């Protein structure tokens, strides 16, 4: 296995993981949980 092939594979895997994280962050089913977490600093004890 050539080092350039290994670098290409790692780059593709990293890109797929990045797209997965973006898709998870923008998922509609997580919106309520993220909105609740965004309001936490403004809530009083």
Biopython code that builds the backbone (N, CA, C, O; Angstrom):
import numpy as np
from Bio.PDB.StructureBuilder import StructureBuilder

atoms = [
    (1, "UNK", "N", (0.839, -1.173, 0.000)),
    (1, "UNK", "CA", (0.000, 0.000, 0.000)),
    (1, "UNK", "C", (0.885, 1.238, 0.000)),
    (1, "UNK", "O", (1.779, 1.388, 0.832)),
    (2, "UNK", "N", (0.619, 2.096, -0.930)),
    (2, "UNK", "CA", (1.381, 3.330, -1.088)),
    (2, "UNK", "C", (0.923, 4.363, -0.058)),
    (2, "UNK", "O", (-0.244, 4.366, 0.335)),
    (3, "UNK", "N", (1.823, 5.234, 0.379)),
    (3, "UNK", "CA", (1.482, 6.252, 1.378)),
    (3, "UNK", "C", (0.446, 7.221, 0.834)),
    (3, "UNK", "O", (-0.389, 7.715, 1.592)),
    (4, "UNK", "N", (0.482, 7.503, -0.462)),
    (4, "UNK", "CA", (-0.495, 8.423, -1.043)),
    (4, "UNK", "C", (-1.900, 7.823, -1.037)),
    (4, "UNK", "O", (-2.878, 8.546, -0.853)),
    (5, "UNK", "N", (-2.007, 6.530, -1.234)),
    (5, "UNK", "CA", (-3.305, 5.867, -1.156)),
    (5, "UNK", "C", (-3.835, 5.935, 0.267)),
    (5, "UNK", "O", (-5.021, 6.194, 0.473)),
    (6, "UNK", "N", (-2.987, 5.711, 1.236)),
    (6, "UNK", "CA", (-3.384, 5.802, 2.643)),
    (6, "UNK", "C", (-3.844, 7.214, 2.988)),
    (6, "UNK", "O", (-4.840, 7.387, 3.691)),
    (7, "UNK", "N", (-3.131, 8.214, 2.504)),
    (7, "UNK", "CA", (-3.527, 9.607, 2.748)),
    (7, "UNK", "C", (-4.875, 9.911, 2.103)),
    (7, "UNK", "O", (-5.696, 10.620, 2.685)),
    (8, "UNK", "N", (-5.100, 9.392, 0.935)),
    (8, "UNK", "CA", (-6.380, 9.601, 0.249)),
    (8, "UNK", "C", (-7.527, 8.957, 1.024)),
    (8, "UNK", "O", (-8.594, 9.552, 1.173)),
    (9, "UNK", "N", (-7.308, 7.763, 1.508)),
    (9, "UNK", "CA", (-8.335, 7.059, 2.281)),
    (9, "UNK", "C", (-8.652, 7.828, 3.564)),
    (9, "UNK", "O", (-9.821, 7.985, 3.918)),
    (10, "UNK", "N", (-7.639, 8.300, 4.250)),
    (10, "UNK", "CA", (-7.844, 9.059, 5.486)),
    (10, "UNK", "C", (-8.594, 10.357, 5.192)),
    (10, "UNK", "O", (-9.458, 10.757, 5.972)),
    (11, "UNK", "N", (-8.280, 11.012, 4.089)),
    (11, "UNK", "CA", (-8.969, 12.238, 3.713)),
    (11, "UNK", "C", (-10.442, 11.976, 3.432)),
    (11, "UNK", "O", (-11.298, 12.740, 3.878)),
    (12, "UNK", "N", (-10.746, 10.925, 2.710)),
    (12, "UNK", "CA", (-12.130, 10.585, 2.393)),
    (12, "UNK", "C", (-12.895, 10.219, 3.662)),
    (12, "UNK", "O", (-14.039, 10.641, 3.834)),
    (13, "UNK", "N", (-12.288, 9.450, 4.541)),
    (13, "UNK", "CA", (-12.941, 9.069, 5.796)),
    (13, "UNK", "C", (-13.200, 10.311, 6.651)),
    (13, "UNK", "O", (-14.276, 10.438, 7.236)),
    (14, "UNK", "N", (-12.245, 11.215, 6.731)),
    (14, "UNK", "CA", (-12.426, 12.440, 7.516)),
    (14, "UNK", "C", (-13.545, 13.288, 6.930)),
    (14, "UNK", "O", (-14.325, 13.876, 7.680)),
    (15, "UNK", "N", (-13.640, 13.364, 5.617)),
    (15, "UNK", "CA", (-14.705, 14.131, 4.975)),
    (15, "UNK", "C", (-16.069, 13.510, 5.256)),
    (15, "UNK", "O", (-17.029, 14.232, 5.524)),
    (16, "UNK", "N", (-16.167, 12.201, 5.200)),
    (16, "UNK", "CA", (-17.428, 11.515, 5.488)),
    (16, "UNK", "C", (-17.842, 11.742, 6.938)),
    (16, "UNK", "O", (-19.021, 11.960, 7.218)),
    (17, "UNK", "N", (-16.891, 11.693, 7.852)),
    (17, "UNK", "CA", (-17.199, 11.950, 9.264)),
    (17, "UNK", "C", (-17.659, 13.393, 9.434)),
    (17, "UNK", "O", (-18.607, 13.651, 10.176)),
    (18, "UNK", "N", (-17.014, 14.328, 8.769)),
    (18, "UNK", "CA", (-17.409, 15.730, 8.836)),
    (18, "UNK", "C", (-18.836, 15.921, 8.334)),
    (18, "UNK", "O", (-19.625, 16.616, 8.975)),
    (19, "UNK", "N", (-19.175, 15.323, 7.210)),
    (19, "UNK", "CA", (-20.530, 15.425, 6.664)),
    (19, "UNK", "C", (-21.532, 14.792, 7.632)),
    (19, "UNK", "O", (-22.638, 15.307, 7.796)),
    (20, "UNK", "N", (-21.162, 13.695, 8.266)),
    (20, "UNK", "CA", (-22.035, 13.062, 9.253)),
    (20, "UNK", "C", (-22.299, 13.961, 10.447)),
    (20, "UNK", "O", (-23.430, 14.036, 10.927)),
    (21, "UNK", "N", (-21.276, 14.641, 10.929)),
    (21, "UNK", "CA", (-21.444, 15.551, 12.064)),
    (21, "UNK", "C", (-22.326, 16.737, 11.675)),
    (21, "UNK", "O", (-23.175, 17.162, 12.458)),
    (22, "UNK", "N", (-22.130, 17.267, 10.483)),
    (22, "UNK", "CA", (-22.962, 18.378, 10.016)),
    (22, "UNK", "C", (-24.412, 17.933, 9.887)),
    (22, "UNK", "O", (-25.319, 18.661, 10.291)),
    (23, "UNK", "N", (-24.641, 16.756, 9.334)),
    (23, "UNK", "CA", (-26.002, 16.248, 9.185)),
    (23, "UNK", "C", (-26.644, 16.032, 10.549)),
    (23, "UNK", "O", (-27.828, 16.319, 10.722)),
    (24, "UNK", "N", (-25.890, 15.536, 11.512)),
    (24, "UNK", "CA", (-26.421, 15.337, 12.862)),
    (24, "UNK", "C", (-26.764, 16.673, 13.520)),
    (24, "UNK", "O", (-27.802, 16.798, 14.170)),
    (25, "UNK", "N", (-25.894, 17.668, 13.353)),
    (25, "UNK", "CA", (-26.115, 18.967, 13.984)),
    (25, "UNK", "C", (-27.316, 19.682, 13.386)),
    (25, "UNK", "O", (-28.010, 20.405, 14.101)),
    (26, "UNK", "N", (-27.578, 19.507, 12.120)),
    (26, "UNK", "CA", (-28.691, 20.188, 11.454)),
    (26, "UNK", "C", (-29.950, 19.327, 11.406)),
    (26, "UNK", "O", (-30.931, 19.709, 10.768)),
    (27, "UNK", "N", (-29.937, 18.183, 12.064)),
    (27, "UNK", "CA", (-31.096, 17.292, 12.058)),
    (27, "UNK", "C", (-32.259, 17.924, 12.821)),
    (27, "UNK", "O", (-32.063, 18.524, 13.877)),
    (28, "UNK", "N", (-33.460, 17.785, 12.282)),
    (28, "UNK", "CA", (-34.642, 18.372, 12.911)),
    (28, "UNK", "C", (-34.978, 17.699, 14.238)),
    (28, "UNK", "O", (-35.526, 18.351, 15.126)),
    (29, "UNK", "N", (-34.672, 16.439, 14.395)),
    (29, "UNK", "CA", (-35.035, 15.770, 15.645)),
    (29, "UNK", "C", (-34.163, 16.213, 16.812)),
    (29, "UNK", "O", (-34.523, 15.971, 17.963)),
    (30, "UNK", "N", (-33.028, 16.852, 16.551)),
    (30, "UNK", "CA", (-32.176, 17.372, 17.620)),
    (30, "UNK", "C", (-32.469, 18.831, 17.939)),
    (30, "UNK", "O", (-31.907, 19.374, 18.891)),
    (31, "UNK", "N", (-33.331, 19.474, 17.168)),
    (31, "UNK", "CA", (-33.584, 20.911, 17.329)),
    (31, "UNK", "C", (-34.077, 21.258, 18.727)),
    (31, "UNK", "O", (-33.580, 22.212, 19.326)),
    (32, "UNK", "N", (-35.022, 20.525, 19.256)),
    (32, "UNK", "CA", (-35.563, 20.842, 20.581)),
    (32, "UNK", "C", (-34.478, 20.744, 21.653)),
    (32, "UNK", "O", (-34.401, 21.592, 22.542)),
    (33, "UNK", "N", (-33.662, 19.736, 21.569)),
    (33, "UNK", "CA", (-32.593, 19.565, 22.569)),
    (33, "UNK", "C", (-31.555, 20.677, 22.459)),
    (33, "UNK", "O", (-31.074, 21.178, 23.476)),
    (34, "UNK", "N", (-31.208, 21.065, 21.236)),
    (34, "UNK", "CA", (-30.231, 22.140, 21.044)),
    (34, "UNK", "C", (-30.800, 23.491, 21.472)),
    (34, "UNK", "O", (-30.077, 24.320, 22.024)),
    (35, "UNK", "N", (-32.102, 23.720, 21.219)),
    (35, "UNK", "CA", (-32.726, 24.965, 21.659)),
    (35, "UNK", "C", (-32.737, 25.055, 23.183)),
    (35, "UNK", "O", (-32.489, 26.119, 23.752)),
    (36, "UNK", "N", (-33.024, 23.944, 23.829)),
    (36, "UNK", "CA", (-33.005, 23.916, 25.294)),
    (36, "UNK", "C", (-31.602, 24.192, 25.825)),
    (36, "UNK", "O", (-31.444, 24.936, 26.793)),
    (37, "UNK", "N", (-30.605, 23.613, 25.218)),
    (37, "UNK", "CA", (-29.223, 23.832, 25.646)),
    (37, "UNK", "C", (-28.788, 25.275, 25.392)),
    (37, "UNK", "O", (-27.988, 25.823, 26.150)),
    (38, "UNK", "N", (-29.306, 25.886, 24.341)),
    (38, "UNK", "CA", (-28.951, 27.272, 24.041)),
    (38, "UNK", "C", (-29.538, 28.236, 25.064)),
    (38, "UNK", "O", (-28.975, 29.307, 25.295)),
    (39, "UNK", "N", (-30.657, 27.874, 25.678)),
    (39, "UNK", "CA", (-31.289, 28.742, 26.676)),
    (39, "UNK", "C", (-30.698, 28.571, 28.073)),
    (39, "UNK", "O", (-30.969, 29.393, 28.949)),
    (40, "UNK", "N", (-29.922, 27.559, 28.302)),
    (40, "UNK", "CA", (-29.387, 27.287, 29.650)),
    (40, "UNK", "C", (-28.628, 28.466, 30.266)),
    (40, "UNK", "O", (-28.844, 28.741, 31.446)),
    (41, "UNK", "N", (-27.759, 29.177, 29.550)),
    (41, "UNK", "CA", (-27.027, 30.266, 30.199)),
    (41, "UNK", "C", (-27.914, 31.424, 30.672)),
    (41, "UNK", "O", (-27.514, 32.201, 31.539)),
    (42, "UNK", "N", (-29.115, 31.535, 30.102)),
    (42, "UNK", "CA", (-29.990, 32.640, 30.431)),
    (42, "UNK", "C", (-31.004, 32.314, 31.532)),
    (42, "UNK", "O", (-31.694, 33.209, 32.019)),
    (43, "UNK", "N", (-31.098, 31.078, 31.915)),
    (43, "UNK", "CA", (-32.026, 30.667, 32.962)),
    (43, "UNK", "C", (-31.411, 30.923, 34.334)),
    (43, "UNK", "O", (-30.214, 30.726, 34.543)),
    (44, "UNK", "N", (-32.246, 31.360, 35.252)),
    (44, "UNK", "CA", (-31.770, 31.615, 36.600)),
    (44, "UNK", "C", (-31.946, 30.372, 37.455)),
    (44, "UNK", "O", (-32.814, 29.537, 37.200)),
    (45, "UNK", "N", (-31.108, 30.267, 38.469)),
    (45, "UNK", "CA", (-31.174, 29.113, 39.345)),
    (45, "UNK", "C", (-32.396, 29.141, 40.227)),
    (45, "UNK", "O", (-32.599, 28.231, 41.030)),
]
sb = StructureBuilder()
sb.init_structure("model")
sb.init_model(0)
sb.init_chain("A")
sb.init_seg("    ")
for serial, (resi, resn, name, xyz) in enumerate(atoms, 1):
    if name == "N":
        sb.init_residue(resn, " ", resi, " ")
    sb.init_atom(name, np.array(xyz, "f"), 0.0, 1.0, " ", f" {name:<3s}", serial, name[0])
structure = sb.get_structure()
